[in-house]
Amino acid sequence: MQKWGRKANPTGWTSLCKQKKEISVNEESVAEHYKLKEVSVRLTFQCFLPRPECSPEDISANHSSRNFSETKGAIFPSPRRGLICRAPGASAHGAQPEHPKIWLPRALRQTYIRKVGDTVNLLIPFQGKPKPQATWTHDGCALDAGRVSVRNGERDSILFIREAQRADSGRYQLSVRLGELEATATIDILVIERPGPPQSIKLVDVWGSNATLEWTPPQDTGNTALLGYTVQKADTKSGLWFTVLERYHRTSFTVSNLIVGNSYAFRVFAENQCGLSETAPITADLAHIQKAATLRKTGGFAQRDFSEAPKFTQPLADCTTVMGYDTQLFCCVRASPKPKIIWLKNKMDIQGNPKYRALTHLGICSLEIRKPGPFDGGIYTCKAVNPLGEASVDCRVDVRAPH
């Protein structure tokens, strides 16, 4: 065994041996690592240590557990008490590559909803050896580096948006590529905010202790569907607002049980998942609830003419249904005399078709589509006709396959 010593010099350890020394190499391990059929190697060393921080014990055959990886090559004993050298990062048996795969969290398999101003921080784990290349796209385009930050690690990728805006909504796709192999995952992000107020509100009629209101839907729904409308009233004496009803879906309502002698103003809020609209329109006219005067009838009374052309007070709403599940369409119409209701699909009359069931009761018109198939999607029209005129409303129905 060669002896080693330490001299007082700045380079540290050095060899005291001047003679040649042969070190055997494990040919089988070398052949297996480098995928060679046959290897025959013999090394002869006559030199100082390559780096001063390596001690002599690092290459001693008697210290089988020592292995220095700080040098350019790692050395460890072989079964023949020799030494094997290998490049850093290489395995003695060869690392098996892993196909890329993305582990999408369950919460991100459906639409991920955030409010405007919230932080979006998504961590998506993946696998693959060697380290795959991860890239993100937004609606098929590259991400805006000024708004979206991405950090790719060894086993995961993080998408970060500090303050989400409605423009950040859309479909994000993570692609993990390893050579010609690729795995992708899609995440739908929806950024929502409070809806705008209804465009206008009108006091239609006042009789007895009742008042009828009508309003129009808001132009901006906050990037999501409305949950309904909230109607409030306030009398001029107190000026306090009280809620009459919440999450009401129609655009007209009759407020009842108003106190005789008071005058009322009304307002309507729109509501979605973020809450009520910040403002609400108020009726321009007050509803004066007057005490009915007792009059003695001396003669007949004039008959009031209630005739009017058809007018839809609630339009049809676009919808998406699942193949094989019954779905219904609703709308409301007001007319006198009672109008004739005609249902059309893509401008074709569907009256008498057993696939559809049409009902009309107290001005509420409904159409039931029985077990819709892929060809039942399209534009559906409800048409009301009476001697004074006609009116119609349309909606789009989409039929998708079940998951």
C-alpha positions as a printed Julia matrix, in Angstrom:
403×3 Matrix{Float64}:
    0.0    0.0     0.0
    1.39   3.43   -0.99
    2.0    5.83    1.85
    0.87   9.44    1.66
    1.92  12.47    3.56
    1.25  16.24    3.8
    3.9   18.85    3.07
    3.79  22.49    4.13
    2.91  23.87    0.73
   -0.09  25.87   -0.54
   -1.36  23.06   -2.73
   -2.17  20.73    0.21
   -1.87  16.98   -0.33
    0.8   15.6    -2.61
    2.21  12.19   -3.35
    5.48  10.93   -1.94
    5.55   8.06   -4.37
    7.68   8.23   -7.48
    7.06   4.75   -8.8
    4.41   3.49  -11.19
    1.3    1.97   -9.69
   -1.28  -0.12  -11.57
   -5.0    0.15  -10.76
   -7.49  -2.37  -12.17
  -10.87  -1.25  -13.6
  -14.09  -3.22  -13.38
  -14.68  -3.94  -17.09
  -18.19  -5.38  -16.61
  -19.55  -2.24  -14.9
  -17.96   0.03  -17.49
  -19.4   -2.07  -20.34
  -22.88  -2.04  -18.77
  -22.84   1.75  -18.18
  -21.62   2.73  -21.64
  -23.6   -0.05  -23.44
  -20.44  -1.7   -24.83
  -20.14  -5.36  -25.74
  -16.58  -5.83  -24.56
  -14.17  -3.68  -22.56
  -10.52  -4.24  -21.66
   -8.89  -1.32  -19.83
   -5.7   -0.92  -17.85
   -4.71   2.39  -16.28
   -1.26   3.51  -15.15
   -0.94   6.53  -12.85
    2.22   8.49  -12.04
    1.03  11.91  -10.9
   -0.02  14.12   -8.04
   -3.67  14.37   -6.99
   -5.67  16.3    -9.62
   -7.25  18.69   -7.08
   -5.91  19.76   -3.69
   -9.21  19.25   -1.86
   -9.16  15.47   -2.53
   -7.52  13.41    0.2
   -5.52  10.22   -0.45
   -8.19   8.14    1.33
  -10.66   9.05   -1.46
   -8.92   6.71   -3.87
   -7.77   4.05   -1.42
   -9.11   0.58   -2.2
   -9.42  -0.19    1.51
  -12.04   2.59    2.03
  -14.89   1.04    0.06
  -17.56   3.51    1.2
  -15.73   6.7     0.18
  -16.66   8.35   -3.1
  -15.59  11.84   -4.15
  -17.89  13.54   -6.63
  -16.37  17.0    -6.39
  -13.7   16.08   -8.93
  -14.38  15.72  -12.61
  -14.97  12.0   -12.18
  -16.23   9.8    -9.35
  -14.16   6.8    -8.13
  -15.4    3.78   -6.17
  -14.03   0.25   -5.46
  -14.9   -2.66   -7.71
  -15.44  -6.3    -6.62
  -11.85  -6.94   -7.75
  -10.58  -4.26   -5.32
   -9.89  -1.98   -8.24
  -11.23   1.49   -9.04
  -13.96   2.54  -11.49
  -14.2    6.09  -12.83
  -17.49   7.53  -14.1
  -18.77  10.93  -15.17
  -20.83  12.93  -12.65
  -24.59  12.36  -12.89
  -24.21   8.93  -14.51
  -25.6    5.82  -12.83
  -23.73   2.58  -12.45
  -26.65   0.74  -14.01
  -27.93   3.49  -16.41
  -31.0    5.7   -15.66
  -34.21   4.57  -17.3
  -36.08   7.46  -19.04
  -39.64   8.3   -17.94
  -42.33   9.35  -20.39
  -43.71  12.84  -19.65
  -46.99  12.9   -17.75
  -48.97  15.72  -16.1
  -50.85  15.22  -12.83
  -53.68  17.75  -13.05
  -55.3   18.48   -9.64
  -58.97  17.55   -9.38
  -60.01  21.14   -8.62
  -58.63  22.3   -11.99
  -60.51  19.72  -14.07
  -63.5   22.08  -14.13
  -63.63  25.8   -14.77
  -61.41  27.66  -12.28
  -63.3   30.82  -11.23
  -61.61  33.85   -9.66
  -62.74  37.42   -8.99
  -61.13  40.47  -10.57
  -58.12  41.48   -8.45
  -57.61  38.0    -6.95
  -54.31  36.16   -7.19
  -54.05  33.11   -9.48
  -51.39  30.66   -8.28
  -51.53  27.23   -9.95
  -49.01  24.47   -9.2
  -49.14  21.6   -11.71
  -46.99  18.52  -10.94
  -45.52  16.47  -13.77
  -42.99  13.67  -14.31
  -40.36  12.82  -16.87
  -36.69  11.85  -17.08
  -34.53  13.55  -18.01
  -36.09  16.91  -17.05
  -38.73  17.72  -19.71
  -39.39  21.15  -21.21
  -42.62  22.76  -19.92
  -44.38  25.55  -21.86
  -47.67  27.42  -21.32
  -50.08  28.97  -23.84
  -53.2   31.13  -23.45
  -55.92  30.46  -26.02
  -53.25  29.03  -28.34
  -50.93  32.07  -28.03
  -47.83  32.74  -25.96
  -48.33  34.16  -22.46
  -48.05  37.89  -21.78
  -44.85  38.05  -19.73
  -45.9   41.41  -18.31
  -48.96  39.87  -16.6
  -48.31  36.15  -16.2
  -45.27  34.59  -14.5
  -44.19  30.97  -14.96
  -41.67  29.0   -12.92
  -40.66  25.54  -14.14
  -39.03  23.18  -11.64
  -37.78  19.62  -11.79
  -41.19  18.12  -10.98
  -43.75  20.93  -11.31
  -44.69  24.14  -13.09
  -46.25  27.21  -11.44
  -48.51  29.74  -13.22
  -48.85  33.0   -11.27
  -51.0   36.09  -11.91
  -50.73  38.73   -9.19
  -54.0   40.58   -9.94
  -56.36  38.78  -12.29
  -58.35  40.76  -14.86
  -61.2   39.71  -17.13
  -58.77  39.6   -20.05
  -56.97  36.75  -18.25
  -60.0   34.49  -18.76
  -59.63  31.71  -21.3
  -58.08  28.31  -21.9
  -54.56  27.75  -20.62
  -52.59  24.75  -21.88
  -49.49  23.25  -20.24
  -47.29  21.21  -22.6
  -44.52  18.96  -21.23
  -42.16  17.78  -23.98
  -39.35  15.25  -23.8
  -37.85  14.74  -27.24
  -40.67  13.64  -29.51
  -42.89  12.68  -26.55
  -45.38  15.24  -25.27
  -48.1   15.47  -22.61
  -50.64  18.31  -22.41
  -53.19  19.52  -19.86
  -55.88  22.18  -20.33
  -57.18  24.53  -17.62
  -60.18  26.85  -18.13
  -59.91  30.05  -16.06
  -62.85  32.45  -15.69
  -62.29  35.85  -14.07
  -65.55  37.5   -13.02
  -66.71  40.72  -11.36
  -69.92  42.37  -10.23
  -72.53  42.96  -12.94
  -73.62  46.32  -14.19
  -76.99  47.75  -13.1
  -80.2   47.17  -15.06
  -80.4   49.69  -17.86
  -83.73  51.24  -16.84
  -86.73  50.75  -14.55
  -90.27  51.98  -15.14
  -93.36  52.22  -12.98
  -96.01  50.71  -15.24
  -99.18  50.88  -13.18
 -100.51  51.57   -9.67
 -103.84  50.28   -8.38
 -105.1   49.7    -4.87
 -102.06  48.78   -2.75
 -100.11  47.37   -5.7
  -97.5   48.73   -8.11
  -96.17  47.04  -11.28
  -92.54  47.5   -12.33
  -90.63  46.69  -15.5
  -86.89  46.91  -16.18
  -84.33  45.88  -18.79
  -81.35  43.53  -18.21
  -77.86  45.02  -17.69
  -75.45  45.4   -20.58
  -72.56  43.87  -18.57
  -73.24  40.68  -16.6
  -69.74  40.55  -15.08
  -68.44  37.8   -17.4
  -70.8   35.22  -15.9
  -74.49  34.34  -15.75
  -76.86  36.39  -13.58
  -78.34  34.78  -10.47
  -81.33  37.11  -10.6
  -82.56  40.55   -9.55
  -83.14  42.14   -6.14
  -86.1   44.56   -5.89
  -86.23  47.18   -3.09
  -88.77  49.79   -2.04
  -88.57  52.99    0.02
  -91.33  55.28    1.23
  -90.82  59.03    1.12
  -91.47  59.46    4.86
  -88.55  57.37    6.17
  -86.34  57.18    3.07
  -85.15  53.7     4.14
  -84.78  50.93    1.57
  -86.28  47.5     2.22
  -85.83  44.37    0.11
  -89.04  43.08   -1.46
  -87.59  39.95   -3.12
  -84.21  38.47   -4.09
  -82.83  36.47   -7.03
  -85.9   37.07   -9.13
  -85.36  35.98  -12.74
  -88.03  37.85  -14.68
  -87.85  41.53  -15.71
  -91.26  42.58  -14.39
  -92.85  42.34  -10.95
  -95.91  43.54   -9.01
  -95.2   44.82   -5.5
  -98.16  44.22   -3.19
  -99.26  45.15    0.34
  -98.17  48.78    0.09
  -99.42  51.05    2.88
 -102.27  53.37    2.02
 -101.31  57.03    2.18
  -97.6   56.5     1.47
  -95.64  57.22   -1.69
  -92.98  54.72   -2.8
  -89.9   54.66   -4.97
  -88.4   51.41   -6.27
  -84.96  50.25   -7.43
  -83.56  47.02   -8.87
  -80.08  45.44   -8.48
  -78.57  42.74  -10.7
  -76.75  39.86   -8.96
  -74.16  37.25   -9.96
  -71.6   35.09   -8.1
  -69.64  38.21   -7.06
  -72.67  39.9    -5.51
  -75.03  42.77   -6.28
  -74.34  45.49   -8.81
  -72.74  48.59   -7.29
  -75.59  50.87   -8.38
  -79.28  50.46   -9.18
  -81.7   52.54  -11.26
  -84.57  54.2    -9.35
  -88.07  54.79  -10.7
  -88.56  58.34  -11.94
  -92.22  58.39  -10.8
  -93.5   57.74   -7.29
  -96.23  55.23   -6.6
  -98.91  57.09   -4.59
 -101.12  54.68   -2.65
 -104.38  56.53   -2.13
 -107.37  55.6    -0.06
 -110.22  54.46   -2.22
 -113.04  56.97   -2.18
 -116.55  55.66   -1.52
 -118.76  56.73   -4.39
 -122.38  55.99   -5.02
 -122.91  54.59   -8.44
 -125.8   56.31  -10.15
 -125.34  54.76  -13.52
 -123.33  52.31  -15.53
 -119.56  52.38  -15.82
 -117.36  52.53  -18.87
 -115.91  49.22  -19.91
 -112.1   49.33  -19.95
 -110.5   48.08  -23.11
 -107.74  45.58  -22.25
 -106.98  44.68  -25.85
 -103.3   44.78  -26.79
 -100.94  43.17  -29.26
  -98.69  40.33  -28.07
  -95.66  41.4   -26.06
  -93.07  39.08  -24.53
  -92.31  40.12  -20.94
  -89.66  37.38  -20.5
  -87.58  36.27  -23.5
  -86.15  32.83  -24.2
  -82.68  32.15  -22.76
  -79.84  30.39  -24.59
  -78.99  27.04  -23.03
  -76.75  24.0   -23.36
  -78.18  20.55  -22.66
  -76.77  17.04  -22.4
  -77.64  14.43  -25.01
  -80.42  12.13  -23.81
  -81.7   14.39  -20.99
  -85.02  16.24  -21.37
  -84.78  20.04  -21.45
  -87.35  22.84  -21.35
  -87.54  26.36  -22.79
  -89.63  29.08  -21.07
  -90.89  32.55  -22.02
  -93.76  34.81  -20.96
  -96.17  36.7   -23.21
  -98.91  39.25  -22.53
 -101.73  39.86  -25.01
 -105.48  40.33  -25.25
 -107.3   38.55  -26.75
 -105.4   35.33  -25.99
 -102.74  34.81  -28.67
 -101.93  31.7   -30.66
  -98.51  30.3   -29.78
  -96.37  28.8   -32.56
  -92.99  27.12  -31.96
  -90.35  27.03  -34.71
  -86.97  25.36  -35.0
  -84.6   26.93  -37.51
  -87.69  28.75  -38.9
  -89.51  25.42  -39.43
  -92.86  24.77  -37.71
  -92.6   21.92  -35.17
  -96.25  21.86  -34.12
  -97.52  18.28  -33.91
  -94.0   16.78  -33.77
  -94.02  14.08  -31.01
  -90.41  15.01  -30.22
  -91.66  18.27  -28.68
  -94.35  19.1   -26.12
  -95.63  22.7   -26.07
  -97.74  24.11  -23.21
  -99.24  27.56  -22.5
 -100.75  28.55  -19.14
 -101.53  32.06  -17.87
  -99.14  33.61  -20.37
  -96.26  31.23  -19.58
  -95.13  29.34  -22.69
  -92.96  26.24  -22.39
  -91.44  23.81  -24.87
  -90.14  20.42  -23.72
  -87.5   18.72  -25.91
  -87.66  15.02  -25.18
  -84.3   13.24  -25.01
  -82.47  15.61  -27.34
  -80.0   14.19  -29.82
  -77.09  15.77  -31.71
  -79.46  17.08  -34.41
  -81.84  18.81  -31.98
  -79.58  21.83  -31.5
  -80.34  25.07  -33.32
  -82.35  28.29  -33.13
  -85.77  27.91  -31.45
  -88.44  30.6   -31.91
  -91.66  31.23  -29.96
  -94.19  33.27  -31.95
  -97.39  34.79  -30.52
 -100.17  35.97  -32.87
 -103.53  37.65  -32.21
 -105.76  40.0   -34.28
 -103.86  43.07  -33.04
 -100.39  41.9   -34.09
  -97.65  39.37  -33.47
  -94.3   39.08  -31.63
  -91.53  36.49  -31.42
  -88.43  35.67  -29.36
  -85.46  33.41  -30.23
  -82.85  31.4   -28.34
  -80.04  29.02  -29.22
  -79.91  25.44  -27.91
  -76.64  23.49  -27.97
  -76.56  19.72  -27.35
  -73.32  18.19  -26.06
  -72.32  14.61  -25.46
  -72.2   13.37  -21.83
  -68.78  13.1   -20.22
